[in-house]
Amino acid sequence: MENQVENPNLEQSNKPSQQINSLISWRSLHIYNTLTRKKEEFKSIVQWKVNMYSCWPTVYSDAHIWNLRSYIFPDILKRVLSKIGYTITHIINITDVWHLTDDASDWADKMELSAQKKWETVWDISRRYTENFMDDLKSLNILAPTKFTKATDYIDAQIEMVHWLEKKGYVYRIEDWIYFDTSKFKAYADFAKIDIGNLREWERVDFWEKRNKTDFALWKMSPKDWTKRQMEWDSPWWVGFPGWHIECSAMIWKELWPQIDIHTGWTDHIPVHHTNEIAQATCFHGSTPVNYWLHWEFLVLDKNKRIWKSEWNSITLNTLVEKGFDPIAYRFLVLTAHYKSFLTFSEESLSQAQISLQRLKKDIKKIYNSTEELKIEENNISLSQEAQNYVQLIMNWLLDDLNTPMALAALREMLSDAELTKNEKILITGFFDEIFGLELLNFSSLEKQNKPIPIDILKKAEERWAYKMNKNFAKADELRIEIEKLGYSISDYKDHYDICPIDLI
């Protein structure tokens, strides 16, 4: 169903960009809602306004690329909603205090451990990795939210929520813990479709006294015989620190309440973190806290192995940059897979994505350079019907659950269509790149491509090609790896190959 109320946020004019707006401004986004387990039309609580909250990093170390995939798609979502006329209030949380993520967590405070290793305070660690995180967002062309909220700035709100839940009879105390009693919230298992009866009993003896398997910590008191933590606060129960789940509910309450449209996060947030958020927030406020829950799928390595910060295979954006990759190439790689699909990552897949992106930009540059004048914004011209069809096609894919792979394919098709004028192609590319965020009209990186490839690299490439033609694939692969380590990438075709410096791909 199309929105029936005129959008006051869109200006009307005959300029080509406004013609594109007129083609899409009445369209609706259809998105998969974890709450209902189906794709449905997005309808905001207030017409043409969106309140949106995103769970983002714990800043005891740099974000790895699995995290960063999950930050790119809320950015695409915002850009799409903005293009069809919504104004967006977006809150992103920064978890700058360590907490037990669940009862099976080890007792180590990773913020404190990171500080000890570097002979710094936890506040220094938090500040450093928050700044690094902001740099990553800029490198990936991720738009800044309306506000970043730090968990430590909302400790009073978290304490207040726990206190009120206690007064309403939803919590109980076991020694040094304040727990939420999930048996008091009858719909607890609904969101994640949890079979509570078959959940594994907790292995830690400390937690056998919990009333229910699914009960979760709201506050942890610091035992008197513990070494004092750098991050702990006074509370009505005892000095201590909050559980994980309460921070998001507190920040939503203070910044976006009474109710929000969209809450985003990773798929592994569904069974615990977001289930617990729903339970505590609903009991606190007496109503459903979020209308649309959106979750992104994992980035995986070979053999479907997920990437975690604690594993040897943790890879940061800076790691990729040091290897000669453009951060925007990683953004492009992410957009080539649907956000609800697993994306297999390797240096080879990223290299191919970087090559594809640069070739796309080369094609666009040829079109751009051959236009007589790109002043179409100032001319009252009409887009051809063929051009309008492409606008509708690309936007249809984006509005269909953010299908970026198909939208990019439609953009490529548009660029190769001889029926469109060159000005139309550049206009449409620029318009949709405001959603993709791939800098498709920024050709500065292409200017370096006249850099000659060293003779020794060319000889290795020729030697590798000869091995491949003779079906000695093991030796050919060995030379490919050697060439890539020297900073060059090879793309094979039926009867030839291309070689290019990785930092120019």
C-alpha positions in Angstrom: 0.0 0.0 0.0 1.3 3.4 -0.9 1.5 6.3 1.6 -1.6 8.4 1.2 -0.5 11.5 3.0 1.5 14.1 1.1 5.1 14.2 2.3 5.9 17.8 3.5 9.7 17.0 3.4 10.0 16.9 -0.4 10.2 20.0 -2.5 8.4 20.1 -5.9 10.2 21.3 -9.0 10.9 20.4 -12.6 14.6 19.8 -12.0 15.7 16.3 -12.9 16.7 15.4 -9.3 13.2 16.4 -8.2 11.7 14.4 -11.0 13.4 11.4 -9.5 12.1 12.3 -6.1 8.6 12.5 -7.6 8.9 9.0 -8.9 9.8 7.5 -5.6 8.4 9.8 -2.9 5.1 7.9 -2.6 6.7 4.5 -2.4 6.8 2.3 0.7 9.6 0.3 2.2 8.9 -3.4 2.8 11.3 -4.8 5.4 11.6 -8.2 7.2 10.5 -7.7 10.8 11.9 -10.2 13.3 8.9 -9.5 15.6 6.4 -10.9 13.1 8.8 -13.2 11.2 7.7 -11.7 7.8 8.4 -9.0 5.4 5.9 -6.2 5.8 5.3 -2.6 4.8 7.0 -0.1 7.1 4.6 2.4 8.7 6.1 4.9 11.2 4.3 5.9 14.4 4.3 9.5 13.3 3.8 10.2 9.6 7.2 10.8 7.8 9.2 10.6 11.0 11.3 7.7 12.2 12.8 6.9 15.6 15.6 4.4 15.3 18.0 2.8 17.8 21.1 0.7 17.0 23.1 -1.6 19.2 26.8 -0.9 18.5 30.2 -1.7 19.9 31.8 -2.4 23.2 34.9 -0.2 23.1 37.6 -2.3 24.8 39.3 -2.9 21.4 38.9 -1.9 17.7 35.8 -3.0 15.9 36.4 -5.9 13.5 34.9 -6.2 10.1 32.1 -8.5 11.2 30.9 -5.5 13.4 31.4 -3.2 10.5 29.1 -5.2 8.2 26.4 -4.8 10.8 26.9 -1.0 10.8 26.7 -0.6 7.0 23.1 -1.8 6.7 21.5 0.5 9.2 23.2 3.2 7.2 21.6 2.0 3.9 18.3 1.8 5.7 18.6 5.4 6.8 19.6 6.6 3.4 16.6 4.8 1.8 14.1 6.1 4.3 15.5 9.6 3.8 15.2 9.4 0.0 11.5 8.6 0.2 11.0 11.5 2.5 11.4 10.5 6.2 13.2 12.6 8.7 15.1 10.3 11.1 16.1 10.5 14.7 18.8 7.9 15.1 20.5 6.9 18.3 23.7 4.7 18.4 24.9 3.4 21.7 28.5 3.1 22.7 29.0 0.5 25.4 31.9 2.0 27.3 31.5 -0.2 30.4 32.2 -3.9 30.5 29.5 -6.2 31.9 28.6 -9.8 32.0 26.8 -10.5 28.8 25.2 -13.7 30.2 25.6 -16.0 33.1 28.1 -18.1 31.3 30.5 -15.2 30.8 33.9 -15.3 32.4 34.5 -12.9 35.2 37.1 -10.9 33.4 36.4 -7.3 32.8 37.8 -6.8 29.3 37.8 -3.0 29.7 39.9 -3.3 32.8 42.2 -6.0 31.3 42.8 -3.9 28.2 43.7 -0.9 30.4 46.1 -3.0 32.5 47.9 -4.3 29.4 48.5 -0.7 28.2 49.1 0.9 31.6 46.1 3.2 31.1 42.7 3.8 32.7 39.5 2.2 31.4 38.4 5.8 30.6 41.5 6.2 28.3 40.7 2.8 26.7 37.1 3.8 26.1 38.0 7.1 24.6 40.7 5.7 22.3 38.6 3.0 20.8 35.6 5.2 20.5 37.7 7.6 18.5 39.0 4.7 16.3 35.4 3.5 15.8 34.4 7.0 14.7 37.3 7.0 12.2 36.1 3.6 10.8 32.6 5.0 10.3 34.0 7.9 8.3 36.2 5.6 6.2 33.2 3.6 5.3 31.0 6.6 4.5 28.6 5.7 7.3 26.4 8.7 8.2 26.6 10.0 11.7 23.5 9.4 13.8 21.5 12.1 15.5 23.3 11.3 18.7 25.9 8.8 20.0 24.9 7.7 23.6 27.5 6.3 26.0 26.3 3.7 28.5 28.3 5.4 31.3 26.3 8.6 30.8 23.0 6.8 31.5 23.9 4.9 34.7 21.3 6.9 36.7 18.6 6.0 34.2 19.6 2.3 34.4 19.5 2.3 38.2 16.1 4.1 38.0 14.7 1.5 35.7 15.9 -1.4 37.8 14.5 0.3 40.9 11.1 0.7 39.4 11.1 -2.9 38.1 11.9 -3.9 41.7 9.0 -1.9 43.0 6.7 -3.5 40.5 7.7 -7.0 41.6 9.7 -8.1 38.6 13.1 -8.6 40.2 14.7 -10.5 43.1 18.1 -10.6 44.8 20.5 -13.4 45.2 23.5 -12.4 47.2 25.4 -9.9 45.0 23.0 -10.0 42.1 19.7 -8.3 41.1 17.8 -10.6 38.7 14.9 -10.0 36.4 12.3 -12.7 37.0 11.3 -13.9 33.5 8.4 -16.0 34.8 6.6 -12.7 35.5 6.6 -11.8 31.8 4.4 -14.5 30.2 5.4 -13.6 26.6 9.2 -14.0 27.3 9.7 -16.8 24.9 7.7 -15.4 22.0 10.1 -13.1 20.3 12.9 -15.6 19.8 10.6 -18.7 19.7 12.5 -20.1 22.7 11.8 -23.6 23.9 12.6 -22.9 27.5 12.0 -26.5 28.6 14.9 -27.7 26.6 17.4 -25.0 27.5 20.6 -26.3 29.0 20.9 -25.9 32.7 23.6 -23.4 33.8 26.9 -25.0 34.5 28.1 -22.5 37.1 27.2 -23.4 40.7 26.9 -19.7 41.5 23.8 -19.5 39.3 21.9 -22.7 40.4 19.9 -20.5 42.8 18.2 -18.6 40.0 14.5 -19.1 40.0 14.3 -19.7 36.2 16.9 -20.6 33.6 16.2 -17.5 31.6 16.4 -15.0 34.4 19.0 -12.3 33.7 21.1 -9.9 35.7 20.1 -6.2 36.0 22.8 -5.2 38.5 25.9 -6.8 39.9 27.1 -5.7 43.3 30.9 -5.5 43.9 31.7 -7.9 46.7 33.6 -6.2 49.5 36.6 -8.5 49.2 37.0 -7.6 45.4 39.7 -5.3 44.2 37.9 -2.0 43.4 36.9 -1.7 39.8 37.6 1.6 38.0 34.0 1.5 36.7 31.5 1.1 39.5 28.7 3.2 40.9 26.6 3.6 44.0 23.1 2.2 43.9 20.2 1.4 46.2 21.5 -2.1 46.6 25.3 -1.7 46.8 28.1 -0.2 44.8 28.4 -2.1 41.5 27.7 -2.1 37.8 24.8 -2.7 35.4 24.0 -5.8 33.5 24.2 -5.7 29.7 20.6 -5.5 28.7 19.4 -2.7 30.8 21.6 -0.1 29.2 19.8 -0.1 25.8 16.4 0.1 27.4 17.5 3.0 29.5 18.9 5.0 26.6 15.9 4.3 24.5 13.7 5.5 27.3 15.6 8.7 27.8 16.2 9.6 24.2 13.3 8.1 22.1 10.5 7.0 24.3 7.4 6.5 24.5 7.8 4.1 21.6 10.3 3.6 18.8 9.8 2.5 15.2 13.0 0.6 14.5 15.6 -1.3 16.6 18.6 -2.8 14.8 21.2 -5.4 15.7 22.9 -8.7 14.9 21.1 -12.0 14.6 22.8 -13.3 17.7 21.0 -10.6 19.7 17.7 -12.2 19.1 17.6 -15.0 21.7 19.1 -13.2 24.6 19.8 -9.5 24.4 16.8 -8.3 22.5 14.5 -10.8 24.1 15.6 -9.4 27.5 15.2 -5.9 26.3 11.6 -6.6 25.3 10.9 -8.2 28.7 12.3 -5.4 30.9 11.1 -2.5 28.8 7.5 -3.9 28.4 7.3 -4.5 32.1 8.7 -1.1 32.9 6.5 0.9 30.5 3.5 -1.4 30.1 3.6 -1.4 26.3 5.5 -2.9 23.4 8.8 -0.9 23.1 9.6 -1.4 19.4 7.5 -1.9 16.2 10.2 -3.2 13.9 13.1 -5.3 14.9 15.7 -5.6 12.1 18.7 -8.0 12.3 21.8 -8.5 10.1 23.4 -11.8 9.4 27.0 -12.8 10.1 30.2 -12.3 8.1 31.9 -15.7 7.9 35.3 -17.0 6.8 35.9 -20.2 5.0 34.1 -23.3 6.5 31.4 -20.9 7.8 33.4 -19.8 10.7 32.1 -16.6 12.3 34.6 -13.8 13.2 34.9 -12.9 16.8 37.1 -10.3 18.5 38.6 -13.0 20.8 39.7 -15.2 17.9 43.0 -15.2 16.0 41.1 -14.4 12.8 39.8 -11.0 14.1 40.4 -8.5 11.3 40.0 -4.7 11.7 39.4 -2.1 9.0 42.9 -0.9 9.6 44.2 -4.4 8.9 42.6 -4.2 5.4 44.0 -0.7 4.8 47.5 -1.8 5.7 47.2 -4.6 3.1 46.3 -1.9 0.5 42.5 -2.2 0.4 40.2 0.8 0.1 37.6 0.8 2.9 34.9 1.7 0.3 35.8 -1.6 -1.5 34.8 -3.4 1.8 31.5 -1.4 1.8 31.0 -2.5 -1.8 31.7 -6.1 -0.9 29.1 -5.9 1.8 26.5 -4.5 -0.5 26.9 -7.4 -3.0 25.2 -9.7 -0.5 21.7 -9.3 1.0 21.9 -8.2 4.7 20.0 -11.3 5.8 22.5 -13.7 4.0 25.8 -14.9 5.3 28.7 -13.2 3.5 31.9 -15.2 3.1 35.0 -13.0 3.5 38.5 -13.6 2.2 41.2 -11.4 0.9 40.5 -12.8 -2.5 36.8 -11.9 -2.3 37.7 -8.4 -1.2 40.3 -8.0 -3.9 37.7 -9.0 -6.5 35.2 -6.6 -5.0 37.8 -3.8 -5.2 38.6 -4.6 -8.9 34.8 -4.6 -9.7 34.3 -1.3 -8.0 37.2 0.3 -9.8 36.0 -1.0 -13.2 32.5 0.3 -12.4 34.0 3.8 -11.6 36.1 3.6 -14.8 33.0 3.0 -16.9 31.2 5.9 -15.1 34.2 8.2 -15.7 34.2 7.5 -19.4 30.5 8.5 -19.5 31.2 11.6 -17.3 34.1 12.8 -19.4 32.2 12.5 -22.7 29.3 14.6 -21.5 29.4 18.2 -22.9 28.1 19.8 -19.8 26.8 18.4 -16.6 24.5 21.3 -15.6 21.3 19.3 -15.9 20.3 20.3 -12.3 19.8 23.9 -13.6 17.9 22.9 -16.8 14.2 22.2 -16.8 14.5 19.0 -18.9 12.4 15.9 -18.6 13.8 12.4 -18.0 13.0 10.0 -20.8 10.5 7.2 -20.0 13.4 4.7 -20.3 15.3 6.7 -17.6 12.3 6.8 -15.4 11.9 3.1 -15.7 15.4 2.6 -14.4 14.8 4.9 -11.5 11.8 2.8 -10.6 13.6 -0.5 -11.1 16.6 0.4 -8.9 14.4 1.9 -6.2 12.0 -1.1 -6.3 14.9 -3.4 -5.3 16.0 -1.1 -2.5 12.5 -0.8 -1.2 12.2 -4.6 -1.3 13.9 -5.4 2.0 17.1 -3.4 1.0 18.1 -5.7 -1.8 21.4 -4.0 -2.6 22.8 -6.8 -4.8 19.9 -6.5 -7.3 19.8 -2.7 -7.1 23.5 -2.5 -8.0 22.9 -4.9 -10.9 20.1 -2.7 -12.1 22.5 0.3 -11.9 25.0 -1.5 -14.1 22.3 -2.4 -16.6 21.3 1.3 -16.7 24.8 2.4 -17.4 25.1 0.1 -20.4 21.8 1.0 -22.0 22.3 2.9 -25.2 18.8 4.3 -25.1 19.7 6.7 -22.2 21.6 9.9 -22.6 24.9 10.3 -20.9 23.5 13.1 -18.7 20.7 10.8 -17.6 23.1 8.1 -16.7 25.3 10.4 -14.6 22.2 11.9 -12.9 20.8 8.6 -11.9 24.2 7.3 -10.8 24.7 10.3 -8.6 21.2 10.1 -7.1 21.4 6.5 -6.1 25.0 6.7 -4.9 23.6 8.9 -2.2 22.1 5.6 -1.0 25.0 3.2 -1.9 27.7 5.6 -0.5 30.3 4.2 -2.8 31.8 7.5 -4.1 31.0 6.5 -7.7 31.5 10.0 -9.0 34.8 10.5 -7.1 37.5 9.5 -9.6 40.5 10.7 -7.7 41.7 7.1 -7.0 41.7 6.4 -10.8 44.3 9.1 -11.4 47.0 6.9 -9.9 46.6 4.2 -12.4 49.4 5.3 -14.7 51.9 4.1 -12.0 54.1 1.5 -13.9 54.1 -2.1 -12.6 57.7 -3.2 -11.9 59.4 -5.5 -14.3 60.0 -8.3 -11.8 56.3 -8.3 -10.9 55.4 -8.5 -14.6 57.8 -11.5 -15.1 56.2 -13.3 -12.1 52.8 -12.7 -13.6 53.9 -14.1 -17.0 55.5 -17.1 -15.3 52.3 -17.7 -13.4 50.1 -17.5 -16.5 52.4 -20.1 -18.2 52.0 -22.4 -15.3 48.2 -22.0 -15.5 48.1 -22.6 -19.2 50.0 -25.9 -18.6 47.5 -26.8 -15.9 50.1 -26.6 -13.1 47.5 -24.9 -10.9 49.3 -25.5 -7.6 52.4 -23.6 -8.8 50.2 -20.9 -10.4 48.4 -20.4 -7.1 51.7 -20.2 -5.3 52.8 -17.4 -7.5 49.5 -15.6 -7.3 49.9 -15.5 -3.5 53.5 -14.3 -3.8 52.4 -11.5 -6.2 49.5 -10.4 -3.9 51.9 -10.2 -1.0 54.0 -7.8 -3.1 50.9 -5.6 -3.5 49.4 -6.6 -6.8 46.2 -8.4 -7.8 45.6 -10.6 -10.8 42.2 -11.2 -12.5 42.0 -14.1 -15.0 39.9 -14.2 -18.1 39.5 -16.8 -20.9 42.5 -15.8 -22.9 44.3 -13.2 -20.9 44.8 -11.8 -17.4 44.9 -8.3 -15.9 47.3 -7.2 -13.1 46.8 -4.1 -11.0 48.3 -2.6 -7.8 46.0 -3.6 -4.9 45.9 0.0 -3.6 44.6 1.2 -6.9 42.0 -1.6 -7.3 
